[in-house]
Amino acid sequence: MSRHALVAFIVVRTGVAALAGGLIGVLAGTVALALLGTAVPPLFVAAIGVLAVIAALAASIPPALAAAYSDPVRVLRTP
């Protein structure tokens, strides 16, 4: 697997998890606020979900690059 493919693999897996978590969080928050009788604009709710996914994707890039450029034999070697 090439370095670019490894970075893409890690970022895509993070994106899938972030999308699922963002969707669940937005739905749970919307239901909770509806039960409390508070109205939140739908555009604001959508923006929060999108921001959560973007933040997760941005946070996954440095560890993905570190994993792609490290030597697996050296990392897995135990003293």
C-alpha positions in Angstrom: 0.0 0.0 0.0 1.4 3.4 -1.0 1.8 6.3 1.4 -1.0 8.2 -0.3 -3.3 5.3 -0.2 -2.7 4.9 3.5 -3.4 8.5 4.2 -6.6 8.3 2.1 -7.6 5.1 3.9 -7.3 6.7 7.3 -9.0 9.9 6.4 -11.9 8.1 4.7 -12.4 5.8 7.7 -12.4 8.8 10.0 -14.8 10.6 7.7 -17.3 7.7 7.8 -17.1 7.5 11.6 -17.4 11.3 11.9 -20.4 11.4 9.5 -22.2 8.7 11.6 -21.3 10.4 14.8 -22.3 13.8 13.5 -25.6 12.5 12.3 -26.4 10.8 15.5 -25.4 13.8 17.5 -27.4 16.2 15.4 -30.5 14.0 15.6 -30.2 13.5 19.3 -29.7 17.2 20.0 -32.6 18.1 17.8 -34.9 15.6 19.5 -33.7 16.8 23.0 -34.4 20.4 22.1 -37.8 19.6 20.6 -38.7 17.8 23.9 -37.7 21.0 25.8 -39.8 23.1 23.4 -36.8 25.1 22.0 -36.7 25.8 18.3 -33.3 25.8 16.5 -33.0 26.9 12.9 -32.4 23.9 10.6 -29.5 25.7 8.8 -27.7 26.1 12.1 -28.2 22.4 13.0 -26.9 21.4 9.5 -23.9 23.7 9.9 -23.0 22.1 13.3 -23.0 18.7 11.7 -20.9 19.8 8.8 -18.4 21.6 11.1 -18.1 18.4 13.2 -17.2 16.3 10.2 -14.8 18.9 8.8 -13.1 19.2 12.2 -12.7 15.4 12.4 -11.3 15.2 8.9 -8.8 17.9 9.6 -7.7 16.3 12.9 -7.2 12.9 11.2 -4.6 14.3 8.7 -1.5 14.7 10.9 -1.8 11.2 12.4 -2.4 9.7 9.0 0.7 11.4 7.6 2.7 10.3 10.6 1.6 6.7 10.1 2.3 6.9 6.3 5.9 8.1 6.8 6.9 5.8 9.7 8.7 2.5 9.4 6.3 -0.2 10.5 9.1 -2.6 11.5 10.6 0.1 13.8 7.2 1.0 15.3 6.2 -2.6 16.0 9.6 -3.7 17.4 9.5 -4.3 21.1 12.5 -4.0 23.3 
